[in-house]
Amino acid sequence: MKRRTDQGFSLLEVMVSLSIIAIALMAIVSTVLHTIRMKESEKEQQIAKQAVTRKVEELKAGTFSTLFATYDGTTFGVADLVHTAGPTGQGLGTVEIDNTNSELLDITVTVQWNGILGDGTYSLRTLQTR
């Protein structure tokens, strides 16, 4: 029997090592891509939240007697969000006002968009009294 005196790694050892490294790199890349998608989704939600909040503040600045006639059923675009039904492809905002109570308006402002993780919706409901 001959003794092996060669130094270094065999081809099989190199292949196994490279396979392990490739699997580890794929896991790292997958994690990075998932993190990027989640950050983009959070950004979309933040934009929608800001747009809804701005619209609610605009509504609250109006007078009770004209809110329903002026804003009920209206839509508005949200820049930086995409929605196929929105104006010029922007996110689609809607305002719905329930005036069944003559002393109280039930206001719902909603933004819809086609996000990186699928369709997104953000709504805010507020009440306005006389």
N, CA, C and O atoms as CSV, one atom per row, in Angstrom:
chain,resi,resn,atom,element,x,y,z
A,1,MET,N,N,0.820,-1.159,0.000
A,1,MET,CA,C,0.000,0.000,0.000
A,1,MET,C,C,0.884,1.249,0.000
A,1,MET,O,O,1.839,1.361,0.769
A,2,LYS,N,N,0.534,2.184,-0.887
A,2,LYS,CA,C,1.315,3.417,-0.991
A,2,LYS,C,C,0.757,4.465,-0.045
A,2,LYS,O,O,-0.449,4.559,0.185
A,3,ARG,N,N,1.635,5.207,0.464
A,3,ARG,CA,C,1.251,6.332,1.294
A,3,ARG,C,C,1.060,7.579,0.447
A,3,ARG,O,O,1.845,7.861,-0.458
A,4,ARG,N,N,0.032,8.300,0.748
A,4,ARG,CA,C,-0.244,9.509,-0.022
A,4,ARG,C,C,0.587,10.647,0.536
A,4,ARG,O,O,0.508,10.964,1.723
A,5,THR,N,N,1.374,11.252,-0.314
A,5,THR,CA,C,2.240,12.344,0.121
A,5,THR,C,C,1.841,13.669,-0.506
A,5,THR,O,O,2.456,14.698,-0.225
A,6,ASP,N,N,0.807,13.657,-1.363
A,6,ASP,CA,C,0.359,14.898,-1.996
A,6,ASP,C,C,-0.268,15.812,-0.954
A,6,ASP,O,O,-0.958,15.348,-0.045
A,7,GLN,N,N,-0.034,17.069,-1.085
A,7,GLN,CA,C,-0.635,18.062,-0.206
A,7,GLN,C,C,-1.763,18.756,-0.959
A,7,GLN,O,O,-1.719,18.842,-2.186
A,8,GLY,N,N,-2.785,19.260,-0.237
A,8,GLY,CA,C,-3.878,19.994,-0.865
A,8,GLY,C,C,-5.189,19.233,-0.715
A,8,GLY,O,O,-5.297,18.243,0.009
A,9,PHE,N,N,-6.169,19.745,-1.435
A,9,PHE,CA,C,-7.510,19.196,-1.336
A,9,PHE,C,C,-7.833,18.386,-2.579
A,9,PHE,O,O,-7.349,18.675,-3.673
A,10,SER,N,N,-8.645,17.383,-2.391
A,10,SER,CA,C,-9.089,16.602,-3.542
A,10,SER,C,C,-10.207,17.358,-4.247
A,10,SER,O,O,-10.781,18.296,-3.694
A,11,LEU,N,N,-10.507,16.946,-5.463
A,11,LEU,CA,C,-11.570,17.583,-6.233
A,11,LEU,C,C,-12.912,17.448,-5.520
A,11,LEU,O,O,-13.712,18.383,-5.534
A,12,LEU,N,N,-13.165,16.321,-4.908
A,12,LEU,CA,C,-14.413,16.110,-4.180
A,12,LEU,C,C,-14.539,17.071,-3.002
A,12,LEU,O,O,-15.615,17.624,-2.773
A,13,GLU,N,N,-13.475,17.275,-2.264
A,13,GLU,CA,C,-13.502,18.211,-1.137
A,13,GLU,C,C,-13.771,19.642,-1.604
A,13,GLU,O,O,-14.515,20.373,-0.951
A,14,VAL,N,N,-13.180,20.041,-2.712
A,14,VAL,CA,C,-13.391,21.377,-3.263
A,14,VAL,C,C,-14.844,21.540,-3.701
A,14,VAL,O,O,-15.457,22.577,-3.446
A,15,MET,N,N,-15.400,20.518,-4.361
A,15,MET,CA,C,-16.793,20.584,-4.834
A,15,MET,C,C,-17.770,20.692,-3.666
A,15,MET,O,O,-18.722,21.470,-3.729
A,16,VAL,N,N,-17.548,19.926,-2.609
A,16,VAL,CA,C,-18.423,19.980,-1.438
A,16,VAL,C,C,-18.323,21.357,-0.779
A,16,VAL,O,O,-19.343,21.920,-0.381
A,17,SER,N,N,-17.140,21.896,-0.660
A,17,SER,CA,C,-16.953,23.214,-0.052
A,17,SER,C,C,-17.650,24.301,-0.868
A,17,SER,O,O,-18.327,25.169,-0.318
A,18,LEU,N,N,-17.474,24.240,-2.188
A,18,LEU,CA,C,-18.122,25.233,-3.043
A,18,LEU,C,C,-19.650,25.115,-2.979
A,18,LEU,O,O,-20.349,26.126,-3.043
A,19,SER,N,N,-20.160,23.917,-2.856
A,19,SER,CA,C,-21.613,23.729,-2.735
A,19,SER,C,C,-22.135,24.351,-1.451
A,19,SER,O,O,-23.179,25.003,-1.455
A,20,ILE,N,N,-21.429,24.158,-0.374
A,20,ILE,CA,C,-21.831,24.745,0.913
A,20,ILE,C,C,-21.796,26.276,0.845
A,20,ILE,O,O,-22.709,26.944,1.331
A,21,ILE,N,N,-20.750,26.818,0.247
A,21,ILE,CA,C,-20.639,28.275,0.099
A,21,ILE,C,C,-21.767,28.805,-0.782
A,21,ILE,O,O,-22.345,29.848,-0.475
A,22,ALA,N,N,-22.088,28.109,-1.864
A,22,ALA,CA,C,-23.158,28.557,-2.768
A,22,ALA,C,C,-24.502,28.567,-2.052
A,22,ALA,O,O,-25.282,29.504,-2.224
A,23,ILE,N,N,-24.783,27.553,-1.259
A,23,ILE,CA,C,-26.044,27.494,-0.511
A,23,ILE,C,C,-26.120,28.645,0.497
A,23,ILE,O,O,-27.167,29.274,0.653
A,24,ALA,N,N,-25.014,28.912,1.170
A,24,ALA,CA,C,-24.987,30.007,2.145
A,24,ALA,C,C,-25.188,31.360,1.455
A,24,ALA,O,O,-25.916,32.208,1.971
A,25,LEU,N,N,-24.561,31.571,0.314
A,25,LEU,CA,C,-24.720,32.823,-0.423
A,25,LEU,C,C,-26.154,32.991,-0.922
A,25,LEU,O,O,-26.687,34.100,-0.900
A,26,MET,N,N,-26.778,31.914,-1.369
A,26,MET,CA,C,-28.172,31.991,-1.816
A,26,MET,C,C,-29.083,32.396,-0.660
A,26,MET,O,O,-30.016,33.176,-0.855
A,27,ALA,N,N,-28.828,31.882,0.524
A,27,ALA,CA,C,-29.629,32.253,1.691
A,27,ALA,C,C,-29.440,33.730,2.033
A,27,ALA,O,O,-30.403,34.418,2.371
A,28,ILE,N,N,-28.229,34.207,1.947
A,28,ILE,CA,C,-27.947,35.611,2.253
A,28,ILE,C,C,-28.625,36.521,1.228
A,28,ILE,O,O,-29.245,37.516,1.603
A,29,VAL,N,N,-28.515,36.194,-0.052
A,29,VAL,CA,C,-29.139,37.001,-1.100
A,29,VAL,C,C,-30.654,36.999,-0.934
A,29,VAL,O,O,-31.295,38.038,-1.093
A,30,SER,N,N,-31.225,35.862,-0.621
A,30,SER,CA,C,-32.671,35.770,-0.405
A,30,SER,C,C,-33.106,36.669,0.750
A,30,SER,O,O,-34.121,37.360,0.649
A,31,THR,N,N,-32.365,36.665,1.818
A,31,THR,CA,C,-32.680,37.503,2.977
A,31,THR,C,C,-32.581,38.987,2.626
A,31,THR,O,O,-33.435,39.775,3.033
A,32,VAL,N,N,-31.570,39.370,1.891
A,32,VAL,CA,C,-31.399,40.764,1.492
A,32,VAL,C,C,-32.557,41.206,0.593
A,32,VAL,O,O,-33.110,42.289,0.784
A,33,LEU,N,N,-32.924,40.377,-0.383
A,33,LEU,CA,C,-34.029,40.727,-1.278
A,33,LEU,C,C,-35.349,40.840,-0.520
A,33,LEU,O,O,-36.144,41.739,-0.795
A,34,HIS,N,N,-35.588,39.943,0.425
A,34,HIS,CA,C,-36.802,40.007,1.238
A,34,HIS,C,C,-36.832,41.297,2.069
A,34,HIS,O,O,-37.878,41.933,2.196
A,35,THR,N,N,-35.708,41.668,2.618
A,35,THR,CA,C,-35.612,42.895,3.413
A,35,THR,C,C,-35.889,44.125,2.554
A,35,THR,O,O,-36.574,45.046,2.999
A,36,ILE,N,N,-35.372,44.151,1.345
A,36,ILE,CA,C,-35.603,45.278,0.437
A,36,ILE,C,C,-37.089,45.385,0.106
A,36,ILE,O,O,-37.642,46.485,0.106
A,37,ARG,N,N,-37.736,44.264,-0.172
A,37,ARG,CA,C,-39.173,44.277,-0.479
A,37,ARG,C,C,-39.991,44.752,0.720
A,37,ARG,O,O,-40.948,45.509,0.553
A,38,MET,N,N,-39.631,44.321,1.910
A,38,MET,CA,C,-40.364,44.742,3.110
A,38,MET,C,C,-40.182,46.241,3.363
A,38,MET,O,O,-41.127,46.920,3.767
A,39,LYS,N,N,-38.980,46.755,3.129
A,39,LYS,CA,C,-38.746,48.192,3.309
A,39,LYS,C,C,-39.561,48.996,2.301
A,39,LYS,O,O,-40.106,50.045,2.644
A,40,GLU,N,N,-39.646,48.518,1.070
A,40,GLU,CA,C,-40.442,49.207,0.051
A,40,GLU,C,C,-41.923,49.176,0.417
A,40,GLU,O,O,-42.633,50.161,0.217
A,41,SER,N,N,-42.387,48.060,0.947
A,41,SER,CA,C,-43.779,47.949,1.374
A,41,SER,C,C,-44.068,48.916,2.521
A,41,SER,O,O,-45.118,49.558,2.536
A,42,GLU,N,N,-43.163,49.024,3.466
A,42,GLU,CA,C,-43.316,49.981,4.576
A,42,GLU,C,C,-43.352,51.411,4.059
A,42,GLU,O,O,-44.119,52.238,4.553
A,43,LYS,N,N,-42.523,51.700,3.065
A,43,LYS,CA,C,-42.502,53.038,2.474
A,43,LYS,C,C,-43.853,53.341,1.824
A,43,LYS,O,O,-44.383,54.441,1.981
A,44,GLU,N,N,-44.410,52.372,1.098
A,44,GLU,CA,C,-45.718,52.556,0.474
A,44,GLU,C,C,-46.796,52.825,1.527
A,44,GLU,O,O,-47.631,53.712,1.353
A,45,GLN,N,N,-46.772,52.068,2.601
A,45,GLN,CA,C,-47.758,52.264,3.665
A,45,GLN,C,C,-47.612,53.636,4.310
A,45,GLN,O,O,-48.611,54.274,4.641
A,46,GLN,N,N,-46.403,54.085,4.488
A,46,GLN,CA,C,-46.163,55.400,5.083
A,46,GLN,C,C,-46.678,56.506,4.169
A,46,GLN,O,O,-47.275,57.472,4.643
A,47,ILE,N,N,-46.452,56.373,2.862
A,47,ILE,CA,C,-46.948,57.367,1.905
A,47,ILE,C,C,-48.471,57.413,1.949
A,47,ILE,O,O,-49.066,58.491,1.950
A,48,ALA,N,N,-49.101,56.234,1.986
A,48,ALA,CA,C,-50.570,56.170,2.038
A,48,ALA,C,C,-51.091,56.803,3.325
A,48,ALA,O,O,-52.073,57.545,3.304
A,49,LYS,N,N,-50.439,56.510,4.430
A,49,LYS,CA,C,-50.859,57.072,5.723
A,49,LYS,C,C,-50.767,58.591,5.713
A,49,LYS,O,O,-51.671,59.272,6.198
A,50,GLN,N,N,-49.689,59.123,5.168
A,50,GLN,CA,C,-49.523,60.571,5.098
A,50,GLN,C,C,-50.577,61.212,4.203
A,50,GLN,O,O,-51.103,62.278,4.522
A,51,ALA,N,N,-50.889,60.557,3.074
A,51,ALA,CA,C,-51.890,61.102,2.152
A,51,ALA,C,C,-53.268,61.130,2.802
A,51,ALA,O,O,-53.996,62.114,2.674
A,52,VAL,N,N,-53.626,60.057,3.497
A,52,VAL,CA,C,-54.924,59.996,4.174
A,52,VAL,C,C,-54.988,61.046,5.278
A,52,VAL,O,O,-55.999,61.733,5.423
A,53,THR,N,N,-53.932,61.173,6.044
A,53,THR,CA,C,-53.901,62.155,7.132
A,53,THR,C,C,-54.037,63.575,6.591
A,53,THR,O,O,-54.773,64.386,7.153
A,54,ARG,N,N,-53.328,63.881,5.498
A,54,ARG,CA,C,-53.451,65.216,4.889
A,54,ARG,C,C,-54.886,65.490,4.441
A,54,ARG,O,O,-55.402,66.588,4.646
A,55,LYS,N,N,-55.531,64.492,3.829
A,55,LYS,CA,C,-56.894,64.685,3.351
A,55,LYS,C,C,-57.860,64.876,4.523
A,55,LYS,O,O,-58.766,65.707,4.449
A,56,VAL,N,N,-57.673,64.117,5.595
A,56,VAL,CA,C,-58.536,64.275,6.772
A,56,VAL,C,C,-58.351,65.673,7.367
A,56,VAL,O,O,-59.332,66.307,7.756
A,57,GLU,N,N,-57.132,66.152,7.443
A,57,GLU,CA,C,-56.889,67.506,7.953
A,57,GLU,C,C,-57.549,68.547,7.057
A,57,GLU,O,O,-58.094,69.536,7.547
A,58,GLU,N,N,-57.502,68.327,5.752
A,58,GLU,CA,C,-58.175,69.230,4.815
A,58,GLU,C,C,-59.684,69.244,5.074
A,58,GLU,O,O,-60.317,70.300,5.065
A,59,LEU,N,N,-60.246,68.063,5.303
A,59,LEU,CA,C,-61.684,67.960,5.575
A,59,LEU,C,C,-62.056,68.644,6.886
A,59,LEU,O,O,-63.071,69.336,6.962
A,60,LYS,N,N,-61.249,68.454,7.898
A,60,LYS,CA,C,-61.531,69.052,9.201
A,60,LYS,C,C,-61.449,70.570,9.159
A,60,LYS,O,O,-62.063,71.247,9.983
A,61,ALA,N,N,-60.696,71.109,8.205
A,61,ALA,CA,C,-60.590,72.559,8.076
A,61,ALA,C,C,-61.827,73.154,7.410
A,61,ALA,O,O,-62.053,74.361,7.489
A,62,GLY,N,N,-62.636,72.306,6.748
A,62,GLY,CA,C,-63.841,72.791,6.085
A,62,GLY,C,C,-64.983,72.990,7.066
A,62,GLY,O,O,-64.896,72.598,8.230
A,63,THR,N,N,-66.051,73.601,6.583
A,63,THR,CA,C,-67.214,73.827,7.440
A,63,THR,C,C,-68.144,72.624,7.385
A,63,THR,O,O,-68.254,71.959,6.355
A,64,PHE,N,N,-68.800,72.356,8.481
A,64,PHE,CA,C,-69.676,71.190,8.602
A,64,PHE,C,C,-70.752,71.195,7.519
A,64,PHE,O,O,-71.037,70.155,6.927
A,65,SER,N,N,-71.335,72.330,7.262
A,65,SER,CA,C,-72.479,72.412,6.348
A,65,SER,C,C,-72.100,72.131,4.894
A,65,SER,O,O,-72.958,71.720,4.112
A,66,THR,N,N,-70.856,72.338,4.517
A,66,THR,CA,C,-70.464,72.132,3.117
A,66,THR,C,C,-69.649,70.860,2.887
A,66,THR,O,O,-69.394,70.508,1.735
A,67,LEU,N,N,-69.237,70.169,3.932
A,67,LEU,CA,C,-68.380,68.993,3.763
A,67,LEU,C,C,-69.024,67.927,2.891
A,67,LEU,O,O,-68.398,67.446,1.946
A,68,PHE,N,N,-70.251,67.552,3.188
A,68,PHE,CA,C,-70.891,66.460,2.454
A,68,PHE,C,C,-71.015,66.808,0.972
A,68,PHE,O,O,-70.656,66.000,0.116
A,69,ALA,N,N,-71.510,67.977,0.668
A,69,ALA,CA,C,-71.718,68.380,-0.723
A,69,ALA,C,C,-70.394,68.521,-1.484
A,69,ALA,O,O,-70.331,68.243,-2.682
A,70,THR,N,N,-69.364,68.944,-0.799
A,70,THR,CA,C,-68.085,69.205,-1.452
A,70,THR,C,C,-67.238,67.946,-1.640
A,70,THR,O,O,-66.594,67.784,-2.677
A,71,TYR,N,N,-67.234,67.061,-0.657
A,71,TYR,CA,C,-66.263,65.969,-0.666
A,71,TYR,C,C,-66.829,64.561,-0.825
A,71,TYR,O,O,-66.083,63.667,-1.223
A,72,ASP,N,N,-68.100,64.316,-0.538
A,72,ASP,CA,C,-68.602,62.942,-0.578
A,72,ASP,C,C,-68.459,62.339,-1.976
A,72,ASP,O,O,-68.896,62.922,-2.968
A,73,GLY,N,N,-67.849,61.180,-2.030
A,73,GLY,CA,C,-67.675,60.473,-3.294
A,73,GLY,C,C,-66.541,60.970,-4.162
A,73,GLY,O,O,-66.386,60.515,-5.295
A,74,THR,N,N,-65.749,61.892,-3.656
A,74,THR,CA,C,-64.647,62.423,-4.454
A,74,THR,C,C,-63.446,61.486,-4.420
A,74,THR,O,O,-63.302,60.670,-3.510
A,75,THR,N,N,-62.597,61.616,-5.418
A,75,THR,CA,C,-61.355,60.844,-5.472
A,75,THR,C,C,-60.194,61.822,-5.593
A,75,THR,O,O,-60.367,62.975,-5.989
A,76,PHE,N,N,-59.031,61.343,-5.250
A,76,PHE,CA,C,-57.811,62.153,-5.371
A,76,PHE,C,C,-56.641,61.230,-5.649
A,76,PHE,O,O,-56.650,60.060,-5.267
A,77,GLY,N,N,-55.639,61.767,-6.316
A,77,GLY,CA,C,-54.450,60.989,-6.634
A,77,GLY,C,C,-53.423,61.086,-5.522
A,77,GLY,O,O,-53.346,62.079,-4.799
A,78,VAL,N,N,-52.637,60.025,-5.405
A,78,VAL,CA,C,-51.557,59.999,-4.415
A,78,VAL,C,C,-50.254,59.736,-5.161
A,78,VAL,O,O,-50.007,58.629,-5.641
A,79,ALA,N,N,-49.422,60.778,-5.250
A,79,ALA,CA,C,-48.133,60.641,-5.922
A,79,ALA,C,C,-47.276,59.611,-5.188
A,79,ALA,O,O,-47.446,59.393,-3.988
A,80,ASP,N,N,-46.382,58.999,-5.896
A,80,ASP,CA,C,-45.433,58.009,-5.367
A,80,ASP,C,C,-46.068,56.655,-5.097
A,80,ASP,O,O,-45.384,55.737,-4.644
A,81,LEU,N,N,-47.367,56.507,-5.364
A,81,LEU,CA,C,-48.021,55.197,-5.299
A,81,LEU,C,C,-48.607,54.915,-6.673
A,81,LEU,O,O,-48.903,55.842,-7.428
A,82,VAL,N,N,-48.775,53.644,-6.997
A,82,VAL,CA,C,-49.279,53.250,-8.308
A,82,VAL,C,C,-50.593,52.506,-8.138
A,82,VAL,O,O,-50.711,51.618,-7.294
A,83,HIS,N,N,-51.580,52.877,-8.947
A,83,HIS,CA,C,-52.847,52.151,-8.987
A,83,HIS,C,C,-53.390,52.259,-10.401
A,83,HIS,O,O,-53.427,53.347,-10.975
A,84,THR,N,N,-53.806,51.149,-10.958
A,84,THR,CA,C,-54.259,51.151,-12.350
A,84,THR,C,C,-55.500,52.012,-12.548
A,84,THR,O,O,-55.693,52.553,-13.637
A,85,ALA,N,N,-56.343,52.155,-11.536
A,85,ALA,CA,C,-57.561,52.962,-11.670
A,85,ALA,C,C,-57.362,54.407,-11.234
A,85,ALA,O,O,-58.265,55.231,-11.380
A,86,GLY,N,N,-56.195,54.714,-10.704
A,86,GLY,CA,C,-55.957,56.069,-10.205
A,86,GLY,C,C,-55.679,57.049,-11.330
A,86,GLY,O,O,-55.369,56.647,-12.452
A,87,PRO,N,N,-55.790,58.344,-11.026
A,87,PRO,CA,C,-55.493,59.356,-12.047
A,87,PRO,C,C,-54.023,59.284,-12.444
A,87,PRO,O,O,-53.138,59.297,-11.589
A,88,THR,N,N,-53.781,59.208,-13.709
A,88,THR,CA,C,-52.424,59.089,-14.276
A,88,THR,C,C,-51.611,57.982,-13.612
A,88,THR,O,O,-50.396,58.104,-13.456
A,89,GLY,N,N,-52.281,56.912,-13.227
A,89,GLY,CA,C,-51.586,55.766,-12.647
A,89,GLY,C,C,-51.174,55.929,-11.200
A,89,GLY,O,O,-50.522,55.046,-10.642
A,90,GLN,N,N,-51.543,57.050,-10.572
A,90,GLN,CA,C,-51.176,57.287,-9.170
A,90,GLN,C,C,-52.055,56.455,-8.247
A,90,GLN,O,O,-53.044,55.857,-8.671
A,91,GLY,N,N,-51.667,56.432,-6.964
A,91,GLY,CA,C,-52.508,55.796,-5.963
A,91,GLY,C,C,-53.886,56.449,-5.964
A,91,GLY,O,O,-54.012,57.643,-6.240
A,92,LEU,N,N,-54.906,55.677,-5.660
A,92,LEU,CA,C,-56.284,56.157,-5.728
A,92,LEU,C,C,-56.818,56.421,-4.331
A,92,LEU,O,O,-56.911,55.509,-3.510
A,93,GLY,N,N,-57.168,57.674,-4.063
A,93,GLY,CA,C,-57.765,58.046,-2.792
A,93,GLY,C,C,-59.247,58.327,-2.965
A,93,GLY,O,O,-59.660,58.908,-3.969
A,94,THR,N,N,-60.051,57.916,-1.988
A,94,THR,CA,C,-61.492,58.173,-2.046
A,94,THR,C,C,-61.967,58.731,-0.704
A,94,THR,O,O,-61.398,58.441,0.348
A,95,VAL,N,N,-63.024,59.538,-0.770
A,95,VAL,CA,C,-63.641,60.105,0.424
A,95,VAL,C,C,-65.100,59.690,0.427
A,95,VAL,O,O,-65.820,59.901,-0.550
A,96,GLU,N,N,-65.533,59.096,1.538
A,96,GLU,CA,C,-66.933,58.721,1.709
A,96,GLU,C,C,-67.441,59.366,2.993
A,96,GLU,O,O,-66.807,59.268,4.043
A,97,ILE,N,N,-68.588,60.025,2.896
A,97,ILE,CA,C,-69.154,60.705,4.061
A,97,ILE,C,C,-70.587,60.222,4.265
A,97,ILE,O,O,-71.417,60.279,3.358
A,98,ASP,N,N,-70.851,59.750,5.467
A,98,ASP,CA,C,-72.197,59.314,5.839
A,98,ASP,C,C,-72.841,60.444,6.639
A,98,ASP,O,O,-72.345,60.823,7.700
A,99,ASN,N,N,-73.946,60.977,6.125
A,99,ASN,CA,C,-74.607,62.097,6.786
A,99,ASN,C,C,-75.999,61.714,7.295
A,99,ASN,O,O,-76.887,62.564,7.359
A,100,THR,N,N,-76.194,60.453,7.654
A,100,THR,CA,C,-77.513,60.030,8.142
A,100,THR,C,C,-77.892,60.714,9.449
A,100,THR,O,O,-79.077,60.899,9.726
A,101,ASN,N,N,-76.914,61.087,10.247
A,101,ASN,CA,C,-77.153,61.838,11.475
A,101,ASN,C,C,-76.920,63.313,11.163
A,101,ASN,O,O,-75.828,63.689,10.736
A,102,SER,N,N,-77.913,64.135,11.368
A,102,SER,CA,C,-77.802,65.547,10.984
A,102,SER,C,C,-76.792,66.323,11.823
A,102,SER,O,O,-76.377,67.417,11.440
A,103,GLU,N,N,-76.398,65.765,12.957
A,103,GLU,CA,C,-75.444,66.458,13.839
A,103,GLU,C,C,-74.029,65.887,13.744
A,103,GLU,O,O,-73.104,66.383,14.388
A,104,LEU,N,N,-73.872,64.837,12.932
A,104,LEU,CA,C,-72.596,64.116,12.913
A,104,LEU,C,C,-72.308,63.612,11.506
A,104,LEU,O,O,-73.187,63.052,10.852
A,105,LEU,N,N,-71.084,63.809,11.042
A,105,LEU,CA,C,-70.645,63.254,9.768
A,105,LEU,C,C,-69.632,62.151,10.038
A,105,LEU,O,O,-68.659,62.354,10.764
A,106,ASP,N,N,-69.865,60.991,9.455
A,106,ASP,CA,C,-68.949,59.855,9.563
A,106,ASP,C,C,-68.114,59.849,8.283
A,106,ASP,O,O,-68.614,59.525,7.206
A,107,ILE,N,N,-66.862,60.204,8.411
A,107,ILE,CA,C,-65.980,60.397,7.252
A,107,ILE,C,C,-64.968,59.250,7.184
A,107,ILE,O,O,-64.307,58.932,8.173
A,108,THR,N,N,-64.859,58.636,6.005
A,108,THR,CA,C,-63.858,57.595,5.768
A,108,THR,C,C,-63.023,57.996,4.559
A,108,THR,O,O,-63.557,58.231,3.474
A,109,VAL,N,N,-61.730,58.072,4.751
A,109,VAL,CA,C,-60.797,58.376,3.663
A,109,VAL,C,C,-59.947,57.128,3.444
A,109,VAL,O,O,-59.364,56.584,4.381
A,110,THR,N,N,-59.890,56.686,2.188
A,110,THR,CA,C,-59.187,55.453,1.847
A,110,THR,C,C,-58.222,55.702,0.706
A,110,THR,O,O,-58.531,56.448,-0.223
A,111,VAL,N,N,-57.049,55.077,0.773
A,111,VAL,CA,C,-56.084,55.092,-0.328
A,111,VAL,C,C,-55.822,53.650,-0.728
A,111,VAL,O,O,-55.585,52.786,0.116
A,112,GLN,N,N,-55.869,53.406,-2.037
A,112,GLN,CA,C,-55.581,52.082,-2.579
A,112,GLN,C,C,-54.414,52.187,-3.548
A,112,GLN,O,O,-54.263,53.192,-4.243
A,113,TRP,N,N,-53.590,51.146,-3.590
A,113,TRP,CA,C,-52.449,51.143,-4.500
A,113,TRP,C,C,-52.066,49.714,-4.830
A,113,TRP,O,O,-52.423,48.772,-4.121
A,114,ASN,N,N,-51.327,49.574,-5.929
A,114,ASN,CA,C,-50.752,48.290,-6.328
A,114,ASN,C,C,-49.314,48.302,-5.834
A,114,ASN,O,O,-48.448,48.943,-6.429
A,115,GLY,N,N,-49.068,47.590,-4.745
A,115,GLY,CA,C,-47.760,47.637,-4.113
A,115,GLY,C,C,-46.851,46.506,-4.512
A,115,GLY,O,O,-47.224,45.623,-5.285
A,116,ILE,N,N,-45.667,46.545,-3.979
A,116,ILE,CA,C,-44.649,45.545,-4.278
A,116,ILE,C,C,-45.039,44.164,-3.736
A,116,ILE,O,O,-44.616,43.142,-4.275
A,117,LEU,N,N,-45.839,44.139,-2.676
A,117,LEU,CA,C,-46.281,42.870,-2.095
A,117,LEU,C,C,-47.737,42.563,-2.445
A,117,LEU,O,O,-48.345,41.681,-1.839
A,118,GLY,N,N,-48.299,43.282,-3.415
A,118,GLY,CA,C,-49.693,43.082,-3.798
A,118,GLY,C,C,-50.490,44.351,-3.558
A,118,GLY,O,O,-49.932,45.403,-3.245
A,119,ASP,N,N,-51.794,44.240,-3.709
A,119,ASP,CA,C,-52.661,45.405,-3.534
A,119,ASP,C,C,-52.676,45.857,-2.079
A,119,ASP,O,O,-52.744,45.044,-1.157
A,120,GLY,N,N,-52.611,47.179,-1.897
A,120,GLY,CA,C,-52.614,47.740,-0.552
A,120,GLY,C,C,-53.773,48.698,-0.367
A,120,GLY,O,O,-54.222,49.342,-1.314
A,121,THR,N,N,-54.251,48.783,0.863
A,121,THR,CA,C,-55.328,49.703,1.225
A,121,THR,C,C,-55.036,50.270,2.596
A,121,THR,O,O,-54.638,49.548,3.511
A,122,TYR,N,N,-55.237,51.569,2.728
A,122,TYR,CA,C,-55.124,52.215,4.034
A,122,TYR,C,C,-56.331,53.123,4.194
A,122,TYR,O,O,-56.592,53.964,3.333
A,123,SER,N,N,-57.072,52.963,5.288
A,123,SER,CA,C,-58.268,53.770,5.551
A,123,SER,C,C,-58.170,54.435,6.908
A,123,SER,O,O,-57.561,53.915,7.843
A,124,LEU,N,N,-58.788,55.601,6.985
A,124,LEU,CA,C,-58.887,56.312,8.249
A,124,LEU,C,C,-60.313,56.826,8.368
A,124,LEU,O,O,-60.848,57.430,7.438
A,125,ARG,N,N,-60.909,56.583,9.504
A,125,ARG,CA,C,-62.290,57.003,9.756
A,125,ARG,C,C,-62.285,58.031,10.879
A,125,ARG,O,O,-61.620,57.865,11.901
A,126,THR,N,N,-63.042,59.091,10.660
A,126,THR,CA,C,-63.141,60.144,11.662
A,126,THR,C,C,-64.576,60.663,11.709
A,126,THR,O,O,-65.353,60.456,10.777
A,127,LEU,N,N,-64.905,61.317,12.771
A,127,LEU,CA,C,-66.243,61.895,12.948
A,127,LEU,C,C,-66.110,63.409,13.041
A,127,LEU,O,O,-65.189,63.932,13.669
A,128,GLN,N,N,-67.037,64.092,12.411
A,128,GLN,CA,C,-67.055,65.554,12.455
A,128,GLN,C,C,-68.435,65.973,13.014
A,128,GLN,O,O,-69.479,65.563,12.506
A,129,THR,N,N,-68.402,66.777,14.042
A,129,THR,CA,C,-69.660,67.240,14.628
A,129,THR,C,C,-69.932,68.686,14.214
A,129,THR,O,O,-69.043,69.410,13.767
A,130,ARG,N,N,-71.172,69.065,14.378
A,130,ARG,CA,C,-71.578,70.426,14.053
A,130,ARG,C,C,-70.886,71.439,14.930
A,130,ARG,O,O,-71.117,72.639,14.786
